[in-house]
């Protein structure tokens, strides 16, 4: 479905804000996720301080082109962004939901500390325990 030029400008402005204000961004594939599951996931992400935004891949590429180091991962299918000022929260929360909705949700890649990461690297980042857990491990 075609969108108007004004709507594209609005989306690009939102993506610029995500790019400038976020410590990490996760590219999420969400094919076939039921609406009630998606709504529940978005609410939980919001509670954790993680934003979730769906945009066209061409607009994502235009907004992020030349901004981050490395090469942008291949984005196939329906893609959303999970982002936050907390560098670990988006990846950890999406990994949790990907386990819950195995066939419908997956991490495709992302941006961590200004560098593009592939699926495997973002999944590793998501596996790092939270700060409180790490402190407990040292004790």
Biotite code that builds the C-alpha atoms (Angstrom):
import biotite.structure as struc

atoms = struc.array([
    struc.Atom([0.000, 0.000, 0.000], chain_id="A", res_id=1, res_name="UNK", atom_name="CA", element="C"),
    struc.Atom([1.382, 3.376, -1.020], chain_id="A", res_id=2, res_name="UNK", atom_name="CA", element="C"),
    struc.Atom([1.816, 6.051, 1.598], chain_id="A", res_id=3, res_name="UNK", atom_name="CA", element="C"),
    struc.Atom([1.840, 9.790, 1.076], chain_id="A", res_id=4, res_name="UNK", atom_name="CA", element="C"),
    struc.Atom([4.973, 11.875, 0.964], chain_id="A", res_id=5, res_name="UNK", atom_name="CA", element="C"),
    struc.Atom([3.919, 13.672, 4.161], chain_id="A", res_id=6, res_name="UNK", atom_name="CA", element="C"),
    struc.Atom([3.508, 10.334, 5.979], chain_id="A", res_id=7, res_name="UNK", atom_name="CA", element="C"),
    struc.Atom([6.952, 9.233, 4.750], chain_id="A", res_id=8, res_name="UNK", atom_name="CA", element="C"),
    struc.Atom([8.462, 12.455, 6.123], chain_id="A", res_id=9, res_name="UNK", atom_name="CA", element="C"),
    struc.Atom([6.783, 11.792, 9.484], chain_id="A", res_id=10, res_name="UNK", atom_name="CA", element="C"),
    struc.Atom([8.178, 8.245, 9.561], chain_id="A", res_id=11, res_name="UNK", atom_name="CA", element="C"),
    struc.Atom([11.670, 9.453, 8.592], chain_id="A", res_id=12, res_name="UNK", atom_name="CA", element="C"),
    struc.Atom([11.539, 12.042, 11.394], chain_id="A", res_id=13, res_name="UNK", atom_name="CA", element="C"),
    struc.Atom([10.573, 9.292, 13.872], chain_id="A", res_id=14, res_name="UNK", atom_name="CA", element="C"),
    struc.Atom([13.426, 7.076, 12.598], chain_id="A", res_id=15, res_name="UNK", atom_name="CA", element="C"),
    struc.Atom([15.880, 9.977, 12.949], chain_id="A", res_id=16, res_name="UNK", atom_name="CA", element="C"),
    struc.Atom([14.772, 10.351, 16.563], chain_id="A", res_id=17, res_name="UNK", atom_name="CA", element="C"),
    struc.Atom([15.224, 6.619, 17.162], chain_id="A", res_id=18, res_name="UNK", atom_name="CA", element="C"),
    struc.Atom([18.678, 6.752, 15.580], chain_id="A", res_id=19, res_name="UNK", atom_name="CA", element="C"),
    struc.Atom([19.831, 9.747, 17.622], chain_id="A", res_id=20, res_name="UNK", atom_name="CA", element="C"),
    struc.Atom([18.301, 8.929, 21.011], chain_id="A", res_id=21, res_name="UNK", atom_name="CA", element="C"),
    struc.Atom([18.782, 5.138, 21.309], chain_id="A", res_id=22, res_name="UNK", atom_name="CA", element="C"),
    struc.Atom([21.729, 3.240, 22.739], chain_id="A", res_id=23, res_name="UNK", atom_name="CA", element="C"),
    struc.Atom([20.711, 0.087, 20.878], chain_id="A", res_id=24, res_name="UNK", atom_name="CA", element="C"),
    struc.Atom([18.272, -0.874, 18.140], chain_id="A", res_id=25, res_name="UNK", atom_name="CA", element="C"),
    struc.Atom([17.039, -4.388, 17.344], chain_id="A", res_id=26, res_name="UNK", atom_name="CA", element="C"),
    struc.Atom([15.594, -5.313, 13.940], chain_id="A", res_id=27, res_name="UNK", atom_name="CA", element="C"),
    struc.Atom([12.674, -7.682, 14.572], chain_id="A", res_id=28, res_name="UNK", atom_name="CA", element="C"),
    struc.Atom([10.945, -9.974, 12.086], chain_id="A", res_id=29, res_name="UNK", atom_name="CA", element="C"),
    struc.Atom([7.306, -10.413, 13.113], chain_id="A", res_id=30, res_name="UNK", atom_name="CA", element="C"),
    struc.Atom([5.579, -12.462, 10.399], chain_id="A", res_id=31, res_name="UNK", atom_name="CA", element="C"),
    struc.Atom([2.170, -13.819, 11.358], chain_id="A", res_id=32, res_name="UNK", atom_name="CA", element="C"),
    struc.Atom([2.105, -12.510, 14.930], chain_id="A", res_id=33, res_name="UNK", atom_name="CA", element="C"),
    struc.Atom([-1.551, -12.285, 16.056], chain_id="A", res_id=34, res_name="UNK", atom_name="CA", element="C"),
    struc.Atom([-2.816, -8.802, 16.951], chain_id="A", res_id=35, res_name="UNK", atom_name="CA", element="C"),
    struc.Atom([-3.622, -9.624, 20.589], chain_id="A", res_id=36, res_name="UNK", atom_name="CA", element="C"),
    struc.Atom([-0.109, -11.055, 21.095], chain_id="A", res_id=37, res_name="UNK", atom_name="CA", element="C"),
    struc.Atom([1.439, -8.025, 19.417], chain_id="A", res_id=38, res_name="UNK", atom_name="CA", element="C"),
    struc.Atom([-0.582, -5.660, 21.598], chain_id="A", res_id=39, res_name="UNK", atom_name="CA", element="C"),
    struc.Atom([0.425, -7.496, 24.783], chain_id="A", res_id=40, res_name="UNK", atom_name="CA", element="C"),
    struc.Atom([4.080, -7.499, 23.688], chain_id="A", res_id=41, res_name="UNK", atom_name="CA", element="C"),
    struc.Atom([4.041, -3.755, 22.947], chain_id="A", res_id=42, res_name="UNK", atom_name="CA", element="C"),
    struc.Atom([2.522, -3.016, 26.358], chain_id="A", res_id=43, res_name="UNK", atom_name="CA", element="C"),
    struc.Atom([5.191, -5.099, 28.125], chain_id="A", res_id=44, res_name="UNK", atom_name="CA", element="C"),
    struc.Atom([7.966, -3.445, 26.081], chain_id="A", res_id=45, res_name="UNK", atom_name="CA", element="C"),
    struc.Atom([6.591, -0.011, 26.994], chain_id="A", res_id=46, res_name="UNK", atom_name="CA", element="C"),
    struc.Atom([6.698, -0.957, 30.698], chain_id="A", res_id=47, res_name="UNK", atom_name="CA", element="C"),
    struc.Atom([10.373, -1.888, 30.279], chain_id="A", res_id=48, res_name="UNK", atom_name="CA", element="C"),
    struc.Atom([11.173, 1.435, 28.565], chain_id="A", res_id=49, res_name="UNK", atom_name="CA", element="C"),
    struc.Atom([11.559, -0.126, 25.116], chain_id="A", res_id=50, res_name="UNK", atom_name="CA", element="C"),
    struc.Atom([9.981, 1.456, 22.046], chain_id="A", res_id=51, res_name="UNK", atom_name="CA", element="C"),
    struc.Atom([8.602, -0.648, 19.196], chain_id="A", res_id=52, res_name="UNK", atom_name="CA", element="C"),
    struc.Atom([8.019, 0.847, 15.757], chain_id="A", res_id=53, res_name="UNK", atom_name="CA", element="C"),
    struc.Atom([7.092, -0.654, 12.390], chain_id="A", res_id=54, res_name="UNK", atom_name="CA", element="C"),
    struc.Atom([8.286, 1.105, 9.233], chain_id="A", res_id=55, res_name="UNK", atom_name="CA", element="C"),
    struc.Atom([9.034, 0.297, 5.624], chain_id="A", res_id=56, res_name="UNK", atom_name="CA", element="C"),
    struc.Atom([12.497, -1.192, 5.091], chain_id="A", res_id=57, res_name="UNK", atom_name="CA", element="C"),
    struc.Atom([13.343, 1.362, 2.409], chain_id="A", res_id=58, res_name="UNK", atom_name="CA", element="C"),
    struc.Atom([12.673, 4.190, 4.863], chain_id="A", res_id=59, res_name="UNK", atom_name="CA", element="C"),
    struc.Atom([14.777, 2.434, 7.528], chain_id="A", res_id=60, res_name="UNK", atom_name="CA", element="C"),
    struc.Atom([17.651, 2.102, 5.072], chain_id="A", res_id=61, res_name="UNK", atom_name="CA", element="C"),
    struc.Atom([17.328, 5.748, 4.048], chain_id="A", res_id=62, res_name="UNK", atom_name="CA", element="C"),
    struc.Atom([17.286, 6.947, 7.675], chain_id="A", res_id=63, res_name="UNK", atom_name="CA", element="C"),
    struc.Atom([20.197, 4.753, 8.846], chain_id="A", res_id=64, res_name="UNK", atom_name="CA", element="C"),
    struc.Atom([22.364, 4.945, 5.701], chain_id="A", res_id=65, res_name="UNK", atom_name="CA", element="C"),
    struc.Atom([25.930, 5.949, 6.550], chain_id="A", res_id=66, res_name="UNK", atom_name="CA", element="C"),
    struc.Atom([25.167, 6.504, 10.237], chain_id="A", res_id=67, res_name="UNK", atom_name="CA", element="C"),
    struc.Atom([26.512, 3.341, 11.844], chain_id="A", res_id=68, res_name="UNK", atom_name="CA", element="C"),
    struc.Atom([29.718, 1.363, 11.296], chain_id="A", res_id=69, res_name="UNK", atom_name="CA", element="C"),
    struc.Atom([29.641, -1.911, 9.395], chain_id="A", res_id=70, res_name="UNK", atom_name="CA", element="C"),
    struc.Atom([27.019, -3.242, 7.040], chain_id="A", res_id=71, res_name="UNK", atom_name="CA", element="C"),
    struc.Atom([23.294, -3.250, 7.700], chain_id="A", res_id=72, res_name="UNK", atom_name="CA", element="C"),
    struc.Atom([21.953, -6.808, 8.096], chain_id="A", res_id=73, res_name="UNK", atom_name="CA", element="C"),
    struc.Atom([19.691, -8.192, 5.373], chain_id="A", res_id=74, res_name="UNK", atom_name="CA", element="C"),
    struc.Atom([16.116, -7.323, 6.283], chain_id="A", res_id=75, res_name="UNK", atom_name="CA", element="C"),
    struc.Atom([13.669, -9.844, 4.818], chain_id="A", res_id=76, res_name="UNK", atom_name="CA", element="C"),
    struc.Atom([9.941, -9.920, 5.460], chain_id="A", res_id=77, res_name="UNK", atom_name="CA", element="C"),
    struc.Atom([8.069, -7.661, 7.849], chain_id="A", res_id=78, res_name="UNK", atom_name="CA", element="C"),
    struc.Atom([10.490, -5.710, 10.052], chain_id="A", res_id=79, res_name="UNK", atom_name="CA", element="C"),
    struc.Atom([10.016, -3.612, 13.188], chain_id="A", res_id=80, res_name="UNK", atom_name="CA", element="C"),
    struc.Atom([12.463, -1.755, 15.405], chain_id="A", res_id=81, res_name="UNK", atom_name="CA", element="C"),
    struc.Atom([12.824, -2.239, 19.149], chain_id="A", res_id=82, res_name="UNK", atom_name="CA", element="C"),
    struc.Atom([14.897, 0.541, 20.705], chain_id="A", res_id=83, res_name="UNK", atom_name="CA", element="C"),
    struc.Atom([15.816, 2.041, 24.052], chain_id="A", res_id=84, res_name="UNK", atom_name="CA", element="C"),
    struc.Atom([18.264, 4.251, 25.897], chain_id="A", res_id=85, res_name="UNK", atom_name="CA", element="C"),
    struc.Atom([19.165, 1.120, 27.915], chain_id="A", res_id=86, res_name="UNK", atom_name="CA", element="C"),
    struc.Atom([21.663, -0.749, 25.706], chain_id="A", res_id=87, res_name="UNK", atom_name="CA", element="C"),
    struc.Atom([20.575, -4.239, 26.830], chain_id="A", res_id=88, res_name="UNK", atom_name="CA", element="C"),
    struc.Atom([16.796, -3.921, 27.212], chain_id="A", res_id=89, res_name="UNK", atom_name="CA", element="C"),
    struc.Atom([15.633, -4.165, 23.566], chain_id="A", res_id=90, res_name="UNK", atom_name="CA", element="C"),
    struc.Atom([17.627, -7.301, 22.756], chain_id="A", res_id=91, res_name="UNK", atom_name="CA", element="C"),
    struc.Atom([16.789, -9.037, 26.054], chain_id="A", res_id=92, res_name="UNK", atom_name="CA", element="C"),
    struc.Atom([13.070, -8.294, 25.826], chain_id="A", res_id=93, res_name="UNK", atom_name="CA", element="C"),
    struc.Atom([12.765, -9.305, 22.172], chain_id="A", res_id=94, res_name="UNK", atom_name="CA", element="C"),
    struc.Atom([14.703, -12.520, 22.871], chain_id="A", res_id=95, res_name="UNK", atom_name="CA", element="C"),
    struc.Atom([12.233, -13.309, 25.649], chain_id="A", res_id=96, res_name="UNK", atom_name="CA", element="C"),
    struc.Atom([9.261, -12.766, 23.314], chain_id="A", res_id=97, res_name="UNK", atom_name="CA", element="C"),
    struc.Atom([10.982, -14.674, 20.486], chain_id="A", res_id=98, res_name="UNK", atom_name="CA", element="C"),
    struc.Atom([11.111, -17.688, 22.800], chain_id="A", res_id=99, res_name="UNK", atom_name="CA", element="C"),
    struc.Atom([7.410, -17.279, 23.545], chain_id="A", res_id=100, res_name="UNK", atom_name="CA", element="C"),
    struc.Atom([6.358, -16.787, 19.892], chain_id="A", res_id=101, res_name="UNK", atom_name="CA", element="C"),
    struc.Atom([8.942, -19.027, 18.186], chain_id="A", res_id=102, res_name="UNK", atom_name="CA", element="C"),
    struc.Atom([7.362, -19.188, 14.728], chain_id="A", res_id=103, res_name="UNK", atom_name="CA", element="C"),
    struc.Atom([6.256, -15.555, 14.556], chain_id="A", res_id=104, res_name="UNK", atom_name="CA", element="C"),
    struc.Atom([8.991, -13.386, 16.052], chain_id="A", res_id=105, res_name="UNK", atom_name="CA", element="C"),
    struc.Atom([12.775, -13.338, 15.600], chain_id="A", res_id=106, res_name="UNK", atom_name="CA", element="C"),
    struc.Atom([15.785, -11.071, 15.980], chain_id="A", res_id=107, res_name="UNK", atom_name="CA", element="C"),
    struc.Atom([17.216, -10.281, 12.535], chain_id="A", res_id=108, res_name="UNK", atom_name="CA", element="C"),
    struc.Atom([20.075, -8.020, 13.607], chain_id="A", res_id=109, res_name="UNK", atom_name="CA", element="C"),
    struc.Atom([20.560, -4.628, 15.139], chain_id="A", res_id=110, res_name="UNK", atom_name="CA", element="C"),
    struc.Atom([22.768, -1.750, 16.170], chain_id="A", res_id=111, res_name="UNK", atom_name="CA", element="C"),
    struc.Atom([24.802, -1.889, 19.378], chain_id="A", res_id=112, res_name="UNK", atom_name="CA", element="C"),
    struc.Atom([27.220, 0.871, 20.399], chain_id="A", res_id=113, res_name="UNK", atom_name="CA", element="C"),
    struc.Atom([27.043, 2.448, 16.935], chain_id="A", res_id=114, res_name="UNK", atom_name="CA", element="C"),
    struc.Atom([27.920, -0.754, 15.040], chain_id="A", res_id=115, res_name="UNK", atom_name="CA", element="C"),
    struc.Atom([25.607, -2.960, 12.982], chain_id="A", res_id=116, res_name="UNK", atom_name="CA", element="C"),
    struc.Atom([25.344, -6.488, 14.377], chain_id="A", res_id=117, res_name="UNK", atom_name="CA", element="C"),
    struc.Atom([24.021, -9.627, 12.719], chain_id="A", res_id=118, res_name="UNK", atom_name="CA", element="C"),
    struc.Atom([21.445, -12.021, 14.143], chain_id="A", res_id=119, res_name="UNK", atom_name="CA", element="C"),
    struc.Atom([23.957, -14.159, 16.039], chain_id="A", res_id=120, res_name="UNK", atom_name="CA", element="C"),
    struc.Atom([25.737, -11.180, 17.621], chain_id="A", res_id=121, res_name="UNK", atom_name="CA", element="C"),
    struc.Atom([22.457, -9.583, 18.751], chain_id="A", res_id=122, res_name="UNK", atom_name="CA", element="C"),
    struc.Atom([21.306, -12.900, 20.218], chain_id="A", res_id=123, res_name="UNK", atom_name="CA", element="C"),
    struc.Atom([24.586, -13.116, 22.170], chain_id="A", res_id=124, res_name="UNK", atom_name="CA", element="C"),
    struc.Atom([24.070, -9.584, 23.469], chain_id="A", res_id=125, res_name="UNK", atom_name="CA", element="C"),
    struc.Atom([20.536, -10.538, 24.519], chain_id="A", res_id=126, res_name="UNK", atom_name="CA", element="C"),
    struc.Atom([21.956, -13.483, 26.495], chain_id="A", res_id=127, res_name="UNK", atom_name="CA", element="C"),
    struc.Atom([24.065, -11.261, 28.776], chain_id="A", res_id=128, res_name="UNK", atom_name="CA", element="C"),
    struc.Atom([22.429, -11.180, 32.222], chain_id="A", res_id=129, res_name="UNK", atom_name="CA", element="C"),
    struc.Atom([21.154, -7.922, 33.689], chain_id="A", res_id=130, res_name="UNK", atom_name="CA", element="C"),
    struc.Atom([23.347, -5.698, 35.863], chain_id="A", res_id=131, res_name="UNK", atom_name="CA", element="C"),
    struc.Atom([21.800, -6.900, 39.135], chain_id="A", res_id=132, res_name="UNK", atom_name="CA", element="C"),
    struc.Atom([22.364, -10.558, 38.159], chain_id="A", res_id=133, res_name="UNK", atom_name="CA", element="C"),
    struc.Atom([25.983, -9.834, 37.223], chain_id="A", res_id=134, res_name="UNK", atom_name="CA", element="C"),
    struc.Atom([26.570, -8.133, 40.558], chain_id="A", res_id=135, res_name="UNK", atom_name="CA", element="C"),
    struc.Atom([25.043, -11.141, 42.305], chain_id="A", res_id=136, res_name="UNK", atom_name="CA", element="C"),
    struc.Atom([27.393, -13.452, 40.421], chain_id="A", res_id=137, res_name="UNK", atom_name="CA", element="C"),
    struc.Atom([30.407, -11.588, 41.826], chain_id="A", res_id=138, res_name="UNK", atom_name="CA", element="C"),
    struc.Atom([29.159, -11.910, 45.392], chain_id="A", res_id=139, res_name="UNK", atom_name="CA", element="C"),
])
